[in-house]
Amino acid sequence: MVGGSIHVGKHQDDLREFVSEHHEALAEMPTAFFQVSLSSATEENREAAAGYVETFISDTGWHPDRIAQFGGALRFSEYGFLKRLMMKRIAKDLLEEETSTSSDVEFTDWNAVDAFAADVASFVEGRLGVPPDEAEPAGR
Ligand SMILES: Cc1cc2nc3c(=O)[nH]c(=O)nc-3n(C[C@H](O)[C@H](O)[C@H](O)COP(=O)(O)O)c2cc1C
């Protein structure tokens, strides 16, 4: 499972480089990719979020078996002055409203994260031929 977040319209360079370099090895095993962004937090920006996934796939040549997109978080308490200012601007564009920087905001649907993890686990077990009685119960 490989995952990363979107910063200013892009995934982390290390993530893209790692996957580009190893896409042939990844193609030989069951794999999953998840992306975290603010764009996934609103209906209006879902297309943009999907576009980031498409770009990642075409840039790296890797075709993960399972893909998920999750809303992220604005952790203003951890940002320095410039990052806080930049994120306030990006949040205003994407959420179409002023966001107070005085507290952190989380947009992640953790039930969707749990469901994705369970789906990936059962897919991997199926591909690797793990008998059901040896498979970990979902959620552990
Ligand atoms: C500097 C910065 C730039 C960001 N740019 C975008 C962006 O262009 N599009 C988007 O959808 N989300 C953007 N986000 C939102 C992040 O994807 C989201 O906050 C995510 O939870 C960040 O996770 P991380 O801090 O662990 O990398 C940005 C966040 C930060 C901190």
The ligand as an ORCA input file, in Angstrom:
! r2SCAN-3c Opt
* xyz 0 1
  C       1.226     23.413      1.839
  C      -0.030     22.669      1.502
  C      -0.546     22.723      0.221
  C      -1.715     22.035     -0.115
  N      -2.190     22.079     -1.391
  C      -3.313     21.396     -1.722
  C      -3.796     21.419     -3.060
  O      -3.243     22.026     -3.967
  N      -4.925     20.732     -3.331
  C      -5.595     20.004     -2.365
  O      -6.599     19.403     -2.677
  N      -5.136     19.957     -1.095
  C      -4.014     20.633     -0.750
  N      -3.543     20.601      0.534
  C      -4.300     19.837      1.536
  C      -3.575     18.567      1.921
  O      -3.588     17.607      0.894
  C      -4.209     18.026      3.195
  O      -4.120     19.049      4.165
  C      -3.522     16.791      3.708
  O      -4.217     16.339      4.852
  C      -2.053     17.070      4.025
  O      -1.466     15.962      4.631
  P       0.055     16.053      5.094
  O       0.181     17.319      5.872
  O       0.245     14.830      5.926
  O       0.888     16.079      3.871
  C      -2.379     21.274      0.879
  C      -1.859     21.227      2.187
  C      -0.698     21.909      2.505
  C      -0.175     21.832      3.913
*
